[in-house]
């Protein structure tokens, strides 16, 4: 039982640390996996557009990060971890939606 308690304490500290800064995602991996699910555009067009969108969202998150609540950051980062293809565009959308919900 002592191991379980120590693991809980350790994991709760990790969540706080993660939410203090914009997480690091593998944009190339995410875009390549997304590319496998798209049709119509050439591979280079789709990959370039995805990479551009992800980099832009990452930059925007860098400047917006302090305005998001710690609980929103933790929740949205956790959601992005599901499925193995985290996205800055999706993370930013999640965080913005949380602000909009709280304003109503």
Residue pairs with C-beta under 8 A, 6 or more apart in sequence:
15 74
16 70
16 74
18 73
18 74
18 77
19 70
19 73
19 74
19 77
21 65
22 58
22 61
22 62
22 65
22 88
23 77
23 80
23 86
23 91
25 54
25 58
25 80
25 86
25 87
25 88
25 91
26 86
27 50
27 51
27 54
27 55
27 58
27 88
28 51
29 85
30 50
30 54
30 85
30 86
30 87
31 46
31 47
31 50
31 51
31 54
32 47
33 84
33 85
34 46
34 50
34 85
34 87
35 43
35 46
35 47
35 50
38 46
41 49
53 89
54 87
54 88
54 89
55 88
57 87
57 88
57 89
57 91
57 92
58 88
60 92
61 88
61 91
61 92
61 95
64 92
64 95
65 73
67 99
68 95
68 98
68 99
69 98
72 94
72 95
72 98
72 99
73 95
75 94
75 98
76 91
76 94
76 95
76 98
77 91
79 94
80 86
80 87
80 90
80 91
80 94
